[in-house]
Amino acid sequence: MKMKEELLHMIREDEAVREALASTGELFHGYHPEMEKVHLRHAKRLKELIEENKGFPTIAQVGEDACIAALRLLLHAISWPEFMRSQEENLVDLAKKKQIPRMYVASLVDRIRFYEGRKQVYGTNADWDENGILRITDVEEPDELNKRRKEMDLPAIQSLVITPMDGDYHPPDPAKRHQEFIEWTKKTGWRAI
């Protein structure tokens, strides 16, 4: 299978599993083992493809859709911190050269920081606060946030509140959910134990 078709196939499988788990509500109660299994299998294959290709698949090599699929697969490799971290520097460089979509690289930079417990650069990750409201987590230099977002082809943020309490899902116990999240970040190696 050509790399382009394989990347597109993997992201379609990812979306199908996510949709199935969301339809039953299972997706919203921690990192579902079935979803993690799919994410890890795809991440391992993506790593192989990167090695075979001697670099991350760019728009010029596989087209924009497959490049985005590869970036999304990488963003979903959340229980494999070493892999995500290993790609950051190269992807930042490729984004500067406009060889891959910048907004996904902004998400990668932020996602790594989010899981490590650091402030974000671009404000692309949100989490439930102690009141059960989904908000953008802390960002560096908030006054410069929209400028940085624009540089990465992201829209401006006018309010850091993402959703009110009346959305589809809110954790019944935000404090418990947060503690489970912290424990997961330690177990997977994002944060020191």
HURASUL-V525704 format. One record per residue. RES is the residue in one small letter. BURIAL is b if it has 9 or more other C-alpha atoms within 8 Angstrom, else e. Layout:
# HURASUL-V525704
res = <RES	RES>
burial = <BURIAL	BURIAL>
This chain:
# HURASUL-V525704
res = <m	k	m	k	e	e	l	l	h	m	i	r	e	d	e	a	v	r	e	a	l	a	s	t	g	e	l	f	h	g	y	h	p	e	m	e	k	v	h	l	r	h	a	k	r	l	k	e	l	i	e	e	n	k	g	f	p	t	i	a	q	v	g	e	d	a	c	i	a	a	l	r	l	l	l	h	a	i	s	w	p	e	f	m	r	s	q	e	e	n	l	v	d	l	a	k	k	k	q	i	p	r	m	y	v	a	s	l	v	d	r	i	r	f	y	e	g	r	k	q	v	y	g	t	n	a	d	w	d	e	n	g	i	l	r	i	t	d	v	e	e	p	d	e	l	n	k	r	r	k	e	m	d	l	p	a	i	q	s	l	v	i	t	p	m	d	g	d	y	h	p	p	d	p	a	k	r	h	q	e	f	i	e	w	t	k	k	t	g	w	r	a	i>
burial = <e	e	e	b	b	b	b	b	e	b	b	e	e	b	e	e	b	b	e	e	b	b	e	e	e	b	b	e	e	e	e	b	e	e	b	b	e	b	b	b	e	b	b	e	e	b	b	e	b	b	e	e	e	e	e	e	b	b	b	e	e	b	b	b	e	b	b	b	b	b	b	b	b	b	b	e	b	e	e	b	b	e	b	b	e	e	e	b	e	e	b	b	e	b	b	e	e	e	b	b	b	b	b	b	b	b	b	b	b	b	b	b	b	b	b	b	e	e	b	b	b	b	b	b	b	b	b	b	b	e	e	b	b	b	b	b	b	e	b	e	e	e	e	e	b	b	e	b	b	b	e	b	e	e	e	e	e	e	e	e	b	b	b	e	e	e	e	e	e	b	e	e	e	b	e	e	b	b	e	e	b	e	e	e	b	b	e	b	e	b	b	e	e>
